[in-house]
Amino acid sequence: MKIQILGTGCPRCKQTEANAREALKRLGVEAEIEKVTDINKIIDFGVVATPALAIDGEVKFSGKIPTVDEIESVIKEEYI
């Protein structure tokens, strides 16, 4: 599994990354985490508001900081 944090590196993006790491830790799941800061690559995902979080190339959250519970729920439903 690959989790991508889409954003310019602002505090909201950093919190999104921290929440993703905590969700993975809670679930005992390993994943590659990639920060995507290039605005053109972010646009290629179809994202117009950051922060955004994608799993395996599919945007799951955009324009908000997803909670640890929200991220955990998506991973459980779709990847475990």
C-alpha positions in Angstrom: 0.0 0.0 0.0 1.2 3.5 -0.8 -0.2 6.6 0.9 0.4 9.9 -0.7 0.1 13.2 1.1 -0.7 15.9 -1.4 0.1 19.4 -0.4 2.8 22.1 -0.2 4.1 21.1 3.2 1.9 23.4 5.3 1.0 22.6 8.9 -2.3 21.0 7.7 -0.4 18.7 5.3 2.0 17.7 8.1 -1.0 16.9 10.4 -2.5 14.8 7.6 0.8 12.8 7.4 0.9 12.4 11.2 -2.7 11.2 11.2 -1.9 8.7 8.5 1.1 7.4 10.3 -1.0 7.0 13.5 -3.7 5.1 11.6 -1.2 2.7 10.2 0.4 2.2 13.6 -3.0 1.5 15.2 -3.8 -1.1 12.5 -0.4 -2.7 12.6 -0.1 -2.1 8.8 3.0 -1.1 6.9 2.8 1.3 4.0 5.0 3.6 2.0 4.2 7.2 2.7 5.1 9.7 0.0 4.8 13.5 0.2 3.7 15.0 -3.1 4.5 18.8 -3.1 4.8 19.5 -6.8 1.7 21.5 -7.7 1.5 20.0 -11.2 1.5 16.5 -9.8 -1.2 17.5 -7.3 -3.3 18.9 -10.1 -2.8 15.6 -12.0 -4.6 13.9 -9.2 -7.6 16.2 -9.8 -7.1 17.8 -6.4 -8.1 21.5 -6.2 -7.9 21.8 -2.4 -5.2 20.6 -0.1 -4.3 18.8 2.0 -5.3 15.6 0.3 -4.6 12.0 0.9 -4.5 9.3 -1.7 -4.1 5.6 -1.3 -2.6 3.6 -4.1 -3.1 6.6 -6.4 -6.8 7.1 -5.5 -7.7 10.3 -3.7 -9.7 9.5 -0.5 -9.7 12.9 1.2 -9.3 16.4 -0.2 -9.5 19.9 1.3 -9.6 18.8 4.9 -7.4 17.1 7.5 -8.8 13.6 7.8 -8.9 12.3 11.3 -7.0 9.2 12.4 -10.3 7.3 12.7 -11.4 8.4 9.2 -8.1 7.2 7.7 -8.2 4.0 9.7 -11.8 3.3 8.5 -10.8 3.7 4.8 -7.8 1.4 5.2 -9.9 -1.2 7.0 -12.8 -1.1 4.5 -10.7 -1.2 1.3 -7.3 -2.6 2.1 -7.5 -5.1 4.9 
